[in-house]
Amino acid sequence: MAPTQAREAEKTRLTKQAVVERALALGDAEGLEALTIRRIATELGVTPMALYWHFRNKEELLGGLGEQIWTEFDTDVDDSASWDMQLRGLLESLVHVLRAHPCASQLILQGEKEGDAALLATETALAVLRRGGFSIERAAEITRSALFTGIMLVMSEPGYDPAMSAVDKAEEQRKHHVRLALLPPDRYPCLVAAALPLSSCDPEFHYKFGVDLFIAGVKALAAEH
């Protein structure tokens, strides 16, 4: 097959969605730093030129990943539920997506260009808060805070590091546990007693507590109006 024909064949069989899915899987496993056009092309078994049909550079590729992340966010609110339960559902969906994709929090923090899916998520959250009686200004502030609350919960989970293997994470947690456990107990009795829970994590409590705390705070603000 001639070079030109080979390139056309690659273009035909390689879809934009296939590139995004492979790049997202790689980013989740090794972190965003691992994402290069050449690396993804190798993963997909094509030439780098085949990827350039869909993404001109890494910046565009990251934008595609960001849009995919937001596409997985569930914006279907239960119309029969109270506004605070609708807000809880949105925040829980955000946390679910961020947990499913370890590289997503970093991707969002980098401020990649917002696509339609991200705009719809923001619009939905604003509408829910407006139904809760908040002004558009307060709704905007709470929506922004909800996003960063979700990111904070994921990135603050002990052992969070998309570029680190499970074995390495376990070793880092073990070292942290040992450091705390070996502190002078007469000076740090509570730290020594909490050495294990401070160096590990009950994920379900970690996320439930974070969501509960945020929703309780927003409800308290609503009650003040």
N, C-alpha and C positions, 0 to 999 in steps of 0.2 A: 504494500500500500504506500502511495506517495505521501511525503510529509504533509502536504496540504489536505489530502484526504484523511490522514490520521487525525489531524487537528479537528476537522469537521466531525469525525466520528466521536471524538472525545466530547466535543461540545454537545452533540446530540444526546449522548447517554448520561451526561453529568448534569443534574438539575441543581438549581440554586438551593432548593430545600435539602438536597443530599449534602451539599457543602456545609450548610449551616448546622445540620445535625451532627456531622462528623467533627466539625470545629467545636461545637458545644460539648460533645463527649470528651474531646481532648482537653478543653479548657477545664472541665469539671475534674478530670483525672490528674492534670498536671499544672493547672493555673494558666492564666491568660498569657503569661510570658512565653509559654510553650507554643503559642499560636503564631506560625509563620505560613506564608503562602506555600513555600516549598515543603514544609513539614506536612501540611494538610494534603497537598497534592500527592506526596508519597503515601500517606495513609489511604488515599482513595485510589491509588494506582494509576494516576494520570500525570501529565506534565503540568508544571506551574501555569503555563499559558492557558490551559483549559479553565482554570479558576478565574483568570482575568476576564473571561467572557461575562462572569457574574459579579465579580467584585474587583474594582480597579486597584485597591490597596487594602492594607490591614484595617484602616479606619472604617472603610465601608463594610468590611467583614464583621467587625465588632458591632457596627450598627445593626447588621442583620441578626446577630446573636441577641442583641438587646431586644429587638422586635419579637424574636421567637420567645424570649423569656416572658414578655408581657402578653403574648398570645395565650400562654398557658394559665394566665391569671383569670380566675372565674369572676366575671362581672355580673352574673345573673343573680340579683338579689331577690329574696323572698318578699313579695309585695304584702303578704299577710303578717310579716314580722314587724316588730317595733324597730325604730330607726337605729337604736343602739345594738340590737341583734344583727341588723343588716351590716352595720359598721364592723362588728365582731367577725361576721362571715368574710368580709373583704380582707380584714387584717389576717385572719387565719389562712385564707387562700394565698395571700402574699407570702406568709411565712412558709407555707407548704412548698411553694414554687422555689423560694430561696434555699430551702433545705435540700430540695431535689437537685439543685444546680449549685454546687459550691462556689463556682466562679461568678454567679449572678450578682452577688452583693458588690463585688469589686467592679463589675461591669457597669452597674447602675451608678456607683459612686464616681466613676470616670466621666459621667455626664454625656454618654453617647446620645446622639440626636434622637429625639422622641418620635416614634412612628404612631400610626393610628391606634394600635393596641394600647400603648402607654397613655395616649390622650383619652381613650375611652375609659381606662381604669381611673384616671384622675377625675374625669367628668362624673363617673358613677359615684365616687367617694364624695365629691362636692354636693351632688344632688341628695345623697343620704343625709349629710350633715345639715343641709338647708331644711330638710324635713324635720330635723331635730331642733329647729328654731335658731340656728346660728346664722349670723350675718355672713355675707360672702367673704369678708375679710377674715373672720374667725374660722370659717370653713376651710379656707385656703391654708391657714396656719396649721390647723389640725390635720389636714390631709398630708401636708409636708411632714409633720411630726410622725404620722402613722407610717409613712414610708421609711423614715429613718429609725423608727422603733423596730420595724421588721428586720432591717439590715443589722441593727445593733444586736438584736437577739441572736441572729445567726452567727455573726462574727465574734460575739462574746462567748459562744458555747466553747467550753474548754476543749482544746485540741483542734480548733478550726484552723485549717491551712490547706487550701486546695492543692498546693504544690507538694505537700508532705504525705508520704505513704501511711497506711494504717499502722504499720509496725513502728515507724518513726514517731507517730503521734502518741502511741501507747508508751514509748520510751520516754518522751518528753514529759508526759503526765506522771510517770513513775518517778522521774528525777525531781519534779516539783513536789510530789508527795514526800519524798525522802528529805528534801531541804526543809520543809515545814515541820516534819516529824522530829527532826534533830535540833530544832530551836530549843533554847533553855526553857524548860517547862515552868520554872519559877517566875520568869519574866513574861512569857507568852503562853499561859495555860490554855486559853481558848483557841489560839492558833494551832497548838499541838493537837488538841482534841479534835479540831476540824481539819486536820491535815488531809485526810482522805477526801471528804466532800469538797474541799476547796480546790483539789487538784483533779477531780473527776466531775461528773455531771449526770444528773437524772434528766435526760433530755425532755421528757414529757412534762415534768414539773417546771423546768427552765422556761419552756415556751408558753405553757398555760399561765404561769405566774406573770410573765411579761405581758401577755395579751390581756389578762384580767386587770392588771394594774393600769394599763393604758385606757381600757374601756371605762373603768371606774373613775378615772380622772376626767375623761370627757363628759361622762354623765354628771359628775359633780359640777363641772362648768356650766352645763345646760341648766342645772337646777338653780344656778345663781341668776339666771335671766328672768 
